[in-house]
Amino acid sequence: MKIITLNVNGIRSAANKGFFQWMPAQQADVICVQELKAQPDDMTSEMKAPDGYHGYFHCADKKGYSGVGIYSRHEPDNVIEGVGIPEIDAEGRYLRADFGNLSIISIYLPSGSSGEHRQAIKFFFMAQFFPILKGLAQCNREVILCGDWNIAHKEIDLKNWRANQKNSGFLPEERAWLTAVFDELKLIDVFRKIEPSPEQYTWWSNRGQAWAKNVGWRIDYQIATPTIADKATHAAIYKQERFSDHAPLIIDYDHRL
């Protein structure tokens, strides 16, 4: 089973950059996407259901904003949009697809980088989402949460960590929260489990020469329950082409849907 996650930073923009030519060629079983910045009426038939895939989406109420999606080769047994918290669901940040005993979730945490108001919303999301994560960790299902968590966990996970300790995405409170996800809930950072090397990033600022100089952040994850995490065999960050300011995170699992 191959799973890809990518923050597309606008699905129409990613389409114009060749994402839907690249995606089917990867032969992935599931592709999770975030930051659609579109409503269903804005999307072409290719964006909604690329050849060979079923497409499912949870869009934000606000047009041109947020939104998550899941593409899957196999039709899910069940699809759940949102977490049941109006303030979160209005922003289109959670979509779950169930395949047998495995749940694959496309998740997009808020960014707090635009100011204190958005940081407060991010902290609200984190507080409300932790019990949901706890429930997923204890539900006797295998779960893989794919997406943009907007937090770099450790110093190894961003290039300029010293200069970013007071910036959203690397705040002590955010990092401690993610540590609790791993240590208290026993969920696994699958990429880091099998790829310990530094300078592995999934997002680069559009400012300066961040991409060219690999001055990036690792803020996109596949976070999983231990049993399915143990079945991960290979992980890669695809950087040969650029579809957005994020790069696709690709992980193979010794598991069949």
Kinemage of the C-alpha trace (Angstrom):
@kinemage 1
@onewidth
@group {chain A} dominant
@subgroup {mainchain}
@vectorlist {calphas} color= white
{ca met a 1} P 0.000 0.000 0.000
{ca lys a 2} L 1.374 3.371 -1.046
{ca ile a 3} L 0.061 6.574 0.538
{ca ile a 4} L 0.907 10.095 -0.594
{ca thr a 5} L 0.087 13.323 1.218
{ca leu a 6} L 0.492 16.820 -0.197
{ca asn a 7} L -0.633 20.314 0.706
{ca val a 8} L -1.487 21.458 -2.810
{ca asn a 9} L -1.811 25.173 -1.897
{ca gly a 10} L -4.779 25.437 -4.237
{ca ile a 11} L -5.920 22.386 -6.172
{ca arg a 12} L -6.427 24.421 -9.334
{ca ser a 13} L -2.900 25.810 -9.061
{ca ala a 14} L -1.472 22.304 -8.527
{ca ala a 15} L -3.430 21.060 -11.542
{ca asn a 16} L -1.878 23.788 -13.675
{ca lys a 17} L 1.550 22.643 -12.488
{ca gly a 18} L 0.997 19.055 -13.627
{ca phe a 19} L -0.128 17.389 -10.418
{ca phe a 20} L -2.847 15.341 -12.094
{ca gln a 21} L -0.435 14.047 -14.713
{ca trp a 22} L 2.053 13.032 -12.018
{ca met a 23} L -0.383 11.588 -9.494
{ca pro a 24} L -1.795 8.579 -11.405
{ca ala a 25} L 1.686 7.564 -12.519
{ca gln a 26} L 2.665 7.006 -8.864
{ca gln a 27} L 0.171 4.128 -8.583
{ca ala a 28} L -0.590 5.101 -5.018
{ca asp a 29} L -3.530 3.489 -3.256
{ca val a 30} L -4.511 6.655 -1.406
{ca ile a 31} L -3.587 10.319 -1.919
{ca cys a 32} L -4.469 12.848 0.777
{ca val a 33} L -4.503 16.519 -0.194
{ca gln a 34} L -4.882 19.691 1.842
{ca glu a 35} L -5.553 23.385 1.244
{ca leu a 36} L -7.838 22.843 -1.723
{ca lys a 37} L -8.851 26.523 -1.838
{ca ala a 38} L -11.873 25.461 -3.872
{ca gln a 39} L -15.504 24.389 -3.723
{ca pro a 40} L -16.748 21.333 -5.655
{ca asp a 41} L -18.227 23.606 -8.320
{ca asp a 42} L -14.759 25.085 -8.903
{ca met a 43} L -13.228 21.682 -9.640
{ca thr a 44} L -13.020 19.903 -12.972
{ca ser a 45} L -14.006 16.260 -13.359
{ca glu a 46} L -10.286 15.382 -13.364
{ca met a 47} L -9.817 17.119 -10.016
{ca lys a 48} L -12.881 15.432 -8.550
{ca ala a 49} L -12.143 11.907 -9.774
{ca pro a 50} L -8.859 11.370 -11.628
{ca asp a 51} L -8.711 8.296 -13.825
{ca gly a 52} L -8.808 5.207 -11.618
{ca tyr a 53} L -9.627 7.061 -8.387
{ca his a 54} L -12.590 7.951 -6.244
{ca gly a 55} L -12.451 11.489 -4.851
{ca tyr a 56} L -13.872 12.784 -1.558
{ca phe a 57} L -13.672 16.328 -0.204
{ca his a 58} L -14.411 18.404 2.884
{ca cys a 59} L -14.406 22.021 1.779
{ca ala a 60} L -14.338 25.138 3.925
{ca asp a 61} L -17.415 27.338 4.161
{ca lys a 62} L -15.253 30.262 3.078
{ca lys a 63} L -14.577 30.225 -0.646
{ca gly a 64} L -10.983 29.914 -1.787
{ca tyr a 65} L -9.836 28.730 1.628
{ca ser a 66} L -8.538 25.567 3.302
{ca gly a 67} L -10.304 22.266 2.531
{ca val a 68} L -9.055 18.661 2.438
{ca gly a 69} L -9.523 15.689 0.148
{ca ile a 70} L -8.839 11.996 -0.274
{ca tyr a 71} L -8.346 10.088 -3.517
{ca ser a 72} L -8.503 6.289 -3.331
{ca arg a 73} L -8.304 3.441 -5.804
{ca his a 74} L -10.734 1.401 -3.722
{ca glu a 75} L -14.090 2.783 -2.687
{ca pro a 76} L -14.095 3.311 1.097
{ca asp a 77} L -16.552 1.498 3.344
{ca asn a 78} L -17.344 4.791 5.029
{ca val a 79} L -16.404 8.482 4.735
{ca ile a 80} L -16.650 10.971 7.608
{ca glu a 81} L -16.428 14.719 7.038
{ca gly a 82} L -15.358 16.836 9.996
{ca val a 83} L -14.998 16.201 13.714
{ca gly a 84} L -18.341 17.544 14.914
{ca ile a 85} L -16.966 20.853 16.213
{ca pro a 86} L -18.537 23.701 14.198
{ca glu a 87} L -15.618 26.127 14.466
{ca ile a 88} L -13.243 23.476 13.109
{ca asp a 89} L -15.545 21.917 10.538
{ca ala a 90} L -16.383 25.296 8.986
{ca glu a 91} L -12.742 25.486 7.867
{ca gly a 92} L -12.698 22.049 6.179
{ca arg a 93} L -9.811 20.460 8.057
{ca tyr a 94} L -10.666 16.757 8.578
{ca leu a 95} L -11.762 13.976 6.240
{ca arg a 96} L -11.698 10.284 7.148
{ca ala a 97} L -12.058 7.249 4.885
{ca asp a 98} L -12.443 3.744 6.316
{ca phe a 99} L -11.152 0.676 4.514
{ca gly a 100} L -11.896 -2.431 6.573
{ca asn a 101} L -10.098 -1.942 9.890
{ca leu a 102} L -7.914 0.879 8.547
{ca ser a 103} L -8.866 4.554 8.692
{ca ile a 104} L -6.953 7.058 6.551
{ca ile a 105} L -7.478 10.703 7.475
{ca ser a 106} L -6.558 13.856 5.583
{ca ile a 107} L -5.822 16.542 8.171
{ca tyr a 108} L -4.912 20.217 7.929
{ca leu a 109} L -4.059 22.076 11.116
{ca pro a 110} L -4.417 25.863 11.136
{ca ser a 111} L -1.417 28.106 10.657
{ca gly a 112} L -0.820 30.792 13.237
{ca ser a 113} L 1.756 32.696 11.215
{ca ser a 114} L -0.568 35.506 10.116
{ca gly a 115} L -1.075 36.877 13.625
{ca glu a 116} L -2.213 36.378 17.207
{ca his a 117} L -5.838 35.791 16.219
{ca arg a 118} L -4.959 32.846 13.994
{ca gln a 119} L -2.489 31.505 16.562
{ca ala a 120} L -5.311 31.510 19.116
{ca ile a 121} L -7.458 29.552 16.654
{ca lys a 122} L -4.587 27.108 16.179
{ca phe a 123} L -4.294 26.578 19.944
{ca phe a 124} L -8.082 26.079 20.136
{ca phe a 125} L -7.854 23.450 17.395
{ca met a 126} L -5.001 21.674 19.165
{ca ala a 127} L -6.885 21.583 22.480
{ca gln a 128} L -10.076 20.297 20.854
{ca phe a 129} L -8.294 17.833 18.584
{ca phe a 130} L -6.179 16.082 21.216
{ca pro a 131} L -9.141 14.138 22.706
{ca ile a 132} L -10.158 13.167 19.176
{ca leu a 133} L -6.650 11.866 18.549
{ca lys a 134} L -6.818 9.980 21.845
{ca gly a 135} L -10.053 8.362 20.735
{ca leu a 136} L -8.495 7.338 17.435
{ca ala a 137} L -5.451 5.919 19.224
{ca gln a 138} L -7.670 3.782 21.460
{ca cys a 139} L -10.405 2.728 19.004
{ca asn a 140} L -8.930 -0.688 18.125
{ca arg a 141} L -8.590 0.364 14.499
{ca glu a 142} L -5.449 1.065 12.530
{ca val a 143} L -5.250 4.771 11.735
{ca ile a 144} L -2.988 6.885 9.495
{ca leu a 145} L -3.370 10.668 9.762
{ca cys a 146} L -1.878 12.318 6.699
{ca gly a 147} L -1.400 15.989 6.174
{ca asp a 148} L -0.045 19.392 7.010
{ca trp a 149} L 0.190 19.698 10.793
{ca asn a 150} L 1.879 23.123 10.591
{ca ile a 151} L 4.334 22.155 13.360
{ca ala a 152} L 7.993 21.207 13.031
{ca his a 153} L 8.526 18.819 15.910
{ca lys a 154} L 12.258 18.933 16.653
{ca glu a 155} L 15.333 20.947 15.785
{ca ile a 156} L 16.171 18.452 13.038
{ca asp a 157} L 12.864 19.278 11.373
{ca leu a 158} L 13.696 22.794 10.182
{ca lys a 159} L 16.808 24.459 8.871
{ca asn a 160} L 16.914 27.621 10.988
{ca trp a 161} L 15.526 26.347 14.283
{ca arg a 162} L 17.331 28.870 16.494
{ca ala a 163} L 15.788 31.830 14.697
{ca asn a 164} L 12.292 30.316 14.720
{ca gln a 165} L 11.794 29.453 18.392
{ca lys a 166} L 9.314 32.319 18.821
{ca asn a 167} L 7.560 31.777 15.494
{ca ser a 168} L 4.350 29.889 14.844
{ca gly a 169} L 5.089 26.335 13.792
{ca phe a 170} L 8.012 25.941 16.189
{ca leu a 171} L 6.648 27.404 19.412
{ca pro a 172} L 7.411 25.434 22.597
{ca glu a 173} L 3.685 24.868 23.202
{ca glu a 174} L 3.178 23.461 19.699
{ca arg a 175} L 6.168 21.161 19.932
{ca ala a 176} L 5.129 19.935 23.388
{ca trp a 177} L 1.647 19.187 22.049
{ca leu a 178} L 3.092 17.083 19.228
{ca thr a 179} L 5.397 15.330 21.697
{ca ala a 180} L 2.300 14.402 23.709
{ca val a 181} L 0.694 12.996 20.555
{ca phe a 182} L 3.690 10.701 20.183
{ca asp a 183} L 4.574 9.939 23.809
{ca glu a 184} L 1.199 9.920 25.559
{ca leu a 185} L -1.001 8.626 22.761
{ca lys a 186} L 1.712 6.334 21.363
{ca leu a 187} L 1.089 7.471 17.807
{ca ile a 188} L 4.076 7.213 15.468
{ca asp a 189} L 5.781 9.742 13.187
{ca val a 190} L 6.152 7.205 10.380
{ca phe a 191} L 8.624 9.144 8.238
{ca arg a 192} L 10.994 9.755 11.135
{ca lys a 193} L 10.687 6.131 12.256
{ca ile a 194} L 12.389 4.950 9.066
{ca glu a 195} L 14.272 8.071 7.931
{ca pro a 196} L 16.531 9.554 10.658
{ca ser a 197} L 18.660 11.784 8.446
{ca pro a 198} L 18.598 15.602 8.728
{ca glu a 199} L 17.586 18.208 6.137
{ca gln a 200} L 14.437 16.311 5.162
{ca tyr a 201} L 11.851 19.019 4.628
{ca thr a 202} L 8.356 19.209 3.101
{ca trp a 203} L 7.728 22.968 2.954
{ca trp a 204} L 9.788 25.955 1.834
{ca ser a 205} L 8.963 29.641 2.065
{ca asn a 206} L 8.493 31.428 -1.236
{ca arg a 207} L 10.743 34.184 0.083
{ca gly a 208} L 14.374 34.431 -0.932
{ca gln a 209} L 16.094 31.272 -2.120
{ca ala a 210} L 14.551 28.910 0.439
{ca trp a 211} L 13.806 26.141 -2.079
{ca ala a 212} L 17.125 26.438 -3.907
{ca lys a 213} L 19.061 26.421 -0.635
{ca asn a 214} L 16.836 23.791 1.016
{ca val a 215} L 15.953 26.139 3.869
{ca gly a 216} L 12.802 24.262 4.775
{ca trp a 217} L 10.512 22.859 7.425
{ca arg a 218} L 9.156 19.327 7.880
{ca ile a 219} L 5.528 20.058 8.748
{ca asp a 220} L 3.761 17.368 6.684
{ca tyr a 221} L 3.371 13.995 8.335
{ca gln a 222} L 1.921 10.541 8.212
{ca ile a 223} L 1.160 9.809 11.871
{ca ala a 224} L -0.093 6.308 12.583
{ca thr a 225} L -1.062 3.761 15.190
{ca pro a 226} L 1.864 1.473 16.071
{ca thr a 227} L 0.868 -1.715 14.245
{ca ile a 228} L 0.368 -0.120 10.836
{ca ala a 229} L 3.387 2.158 11.420
{ca asp a 230} L 5.516 -0.959 11.879
{ca lys a 231} L 4.515 -2.033 8.376
{ca ala a 232} L 6.078 1.036 6.740
{ca thr a 233} L 8.873 -0.055 4.431
{ca his a 234} L 9.974 3.062 2.528
{ca ala a 235} L 9.570 6.813 2.795
{ca ala a 236} L 10.452 9.600 0.375
{ca ile a 237} L 9.890 13.304 -0.163
{ca tyr a 238} L 9.380 13.961 -3.870
{ca lys a 239} L 11.237 17.046 -5.074
{ca gln a 240} L 11.848 16.415 -8.778
{ca glu a 241} L 8.830 18.571 -9.650
{ca arg a 242} L 7.028 21.325 -7.744
{ca phe a 243} L 3.260 21.354 -7.491
{ca ser a 244} L 3.059 23.792 -4.550
{ca asp a 245} L 5.231 25.243 -1.787
{ca his a 246} L 5.021 21.786 -0.158
{ca ala a 247} L 6.440 18.512 -1.485
{ca pro a 248} L 4.619 15.166 -1.642
{ca leu a 249} L 5.414 12.821 1.245
{ca ile a 250} L 5.269 9.215 0.017
{ca ile a 251} L 5.259 6.171 2.307
{ca asp a 252} L 4.910 2.496 1.371
{ca tyr a 253} L 3.342 0.024 3.812
{ca asp a 254} L 3.401 -3.772 3.756
{ca his a 255} L -0.387 -3.850 3.843
{ca arg a 256} L -3.224 -4.366 1.383
{ca leu a 257} L -6.418 -2.350 1.371
